[in-house]
């Protein structure tokens, strides 16, 4: 029995998570000081969309959670609720990869998959950020509002997903389809 393909896929996933955490963490840290309502501008959120679509919900969750942990460590503050909330964003982004006939490795993605990817990404942002803000309200964090800490940032993140994330995934799909056609 040959275990190399499974081991190779796991090793690739570990590398993606490691590199993604560093990329997401540092890019989020760089934009952490650009305010959007009660949160910050996060174009790096697109990384969670791409990682989730390419590698699934678990990879998306781990990348979002550990990437946010890295951002928090770099900025000298630790917000567990937001670490989990950003993990939820990556988790939801990965749900699109579970849809029938969705296969980025062979460049298979229909128009409905793009719609689902956008819907899962937007839902993950709303649920993840609203959940984090709600937890902060329950624990008595001052000046936290669902509108300013969750809804507005989720709307901005959704624009990043639609305007940057989906075009990047389109490019990945085209490249993978071409590679699959050439190499089989």
C-alpha positions in Angstrom: 0.0 0.0 0.0 1.4 3.4 -1.0 0.9 6.2 1.4 3.0 8.8 -0.4 0.0 10.6 -2.1 -1.7 11.1 1.2 1.5 12.2 3.0 2.3 14.6 0.1 -1.2 16.2 0.4 -0.8 16.5 4.2 2.7 18.0 3.8 1.4 20.5 1.2 -1.5 21.4 3.5 0.9 22.0 6.4 3.1 24.2 4.2 0.1 26.2 2.9 -1.2 26.7 6.5 2.3 27.8 7.6 2.9 30.2 4.8 -0.7 31.4 4.8 -0.5 32.2 8.5 2.6 34.2 8.0 1.2 36.0 4.9 -2.2 36.7 6.5 -0.8 37.6 9.9 1.8 40.1 8.5 -0.6 41.7 5.9 -3.3 42.0 8.6 -0.8 43.6 10.9 0.3 46.1 8.3 -3.3 47.3 7.7 -4.3 46.9 11.4 -4.0 50.6 11.9 -6.2 51.7 9.1 -9.6 52.1 10.8 -12.9 50.9 9.4 -15.7 51.6 11.9 -14.6 49.8 15.1 -12.2 47.4 13.3 -9.5 47.8 10.7 -9.1 47.5 7.0 -8.3 43.9 6.1 -7.6 43.2 2.4 -5.7 40.1 3.6 -9.1 38.5 4.2 -8.9 37.4 0.6 -6.2 35.0 1.6 -8.7 33.1 3.7 -11.1 33.0 0.8 -8.5 31.6 -1.5 -7.1 29.1 1.0 -10.5 27.9 2.0 -11.5 27.4 -1.7 -8.3 25.6 -2.5 -7.8 23.5 0.6 -11.1 23.3 2.4 -12.8 24.4 5.6 -10.2 23.1 8.2 -7.3 24.8 6.4 -9.3 28.0 6.1 -10.1 27.9 9.8 -6.6 27.2 10.9 -5.2 29.9 8.6 -7.7 32.5 9.8 -7.3 31.7 13.5 -3.5 31.3 13.6 -3.0 34.3 11.2 -5.0 36.5 13.5 -3.1 35.1 16.5 0.1 36.2 14.8 -1.4 39.7 14.1 -2.4 40.0 17.8 1.0 39.0 19.0 2.7 41.5 16.6 0.4 44.3 17.8 0.8 43.4 21.5 -2.8 42.4 22.2 -4.7 39.1 22.3 -8.3 38.9 21.4 -9.5 35.3 21.6 -13.0 36.1 20.3 -11.5 37.7 17.1 -9.1 34.8 16.6 -12.0 32.4 16.6 -14.1 34.9 14.5 -11.5 35.1 11.8 -11.1 31.3 11.9 -14.9 31.1 11.3 -14.4 33.3 8.2 -11.8 30.9 6.8 -14.0 27.9 7.8 -17.0 29.2 5.9 -14.9 30.1 2.9 -13.8 26.5 2.7 -17.4 25.2 2.6 -17.6 26.1 -1.1 -14.9 23.4 -1.8 -17.3 20.8 -0.5 -19.9 21.4 -3.2 -20.5 18.8 -5.8 -18.2 18.9 -8.8 -16.1 21.7 -7.3 -12.5 20.7 -8.1 -9.9 23.4 -8.3 -7.1 20.9 -8.9 -8.5 20.1 -12.3 -9.9 23.6 -12.9 -13.5 22.6 -12.4 -15.7 25.4 -11.1 -19.1 26.4 -12.4 -20.8 29.8 -12.2 -22.9 28.5 -9.3 -19.7 27.7 -7.4 -18.6 31.3 -7.7 -22.0 32.3 -6.2 -21.6 29.8 -3.4 -18.0 31.0 -2.7 -19.2 34.6 -2.4 -22.2 33.6 -0.2 -20.1 31.4 2.1 -17.5 34.1 2.3 -20.0 36.8 3.1 -21.8 34.6 5.6 -18.6 33.7 7.3 -17.7 37.3 7.7 -21.0 38.2 9.2 -21.2 35.2 11.5 -17.5 35.3 12.5 -17.3 39.1 13.2 -20.8 39.4 14.7 -20.0 36.4 17.0 -16.7 38.0 18.1 -18.3 41.4 18.7 -21.2 39.7 20.6 -18.8 37.8 22.8 -16.9 41.1 23.6 -20.2 42.7 24.5 -21.1 39.8 26.8 -17.7 40.0 28.5 -18.0 43.8 29.1 -15.6 45.2 26.6 -16.3 48.9 26.3 -17.5 50.7 23.2 -18.3 47.5 21.2 -21.2 47.6 18.9 -22.3 44.9 16.5 -22.8 47.6 13.7 -19.3 49.2 14.0 -17.3 46.1 15.0 -19.0 43.5 12.8 -21.5 44.6 10.2 -19.5 47.4 8.6 -16.2 45.5 8.6 -18.0 42.4 7.2 -19.4 44.5 4.4 -15.9 45.9 3.6 -14.5 42.4 3.8 -17.2 41.1 1.4 -16.2 43.8 -1.1 -12.6 42.5 -0.9 -13.9 39.0 -1.5 -16.0 40.0 -4.5 -13.5 42.5 -6.1 -10.2 40.7 -5.4 -10.9 37.2 -4.1 -13.1 35.9 -6.9 -10.9 37.3 -9.7 -7.9 35.6 -8.2 -9.8 32.3 -7.9 -10.9 32.7 -11.5 -7.2 33.0 -12.5 -6.4 29.9 -10.4 -9.2 27.9 -12.0 -8.1 28.9 -15.5 -4.5 28.0 -14.8 -5.4 24.7 -13.2 -7.8 23.9 -16.1 -5.0 24.6 -18.6 -2.5 22.5 -16.6 -5.0 19.7 -16.3 -5.7 19.8 -20.0 -1.9 19.7 -20.8 -0.8 17.2 -18.2 -4.0 15.2 -17.6 
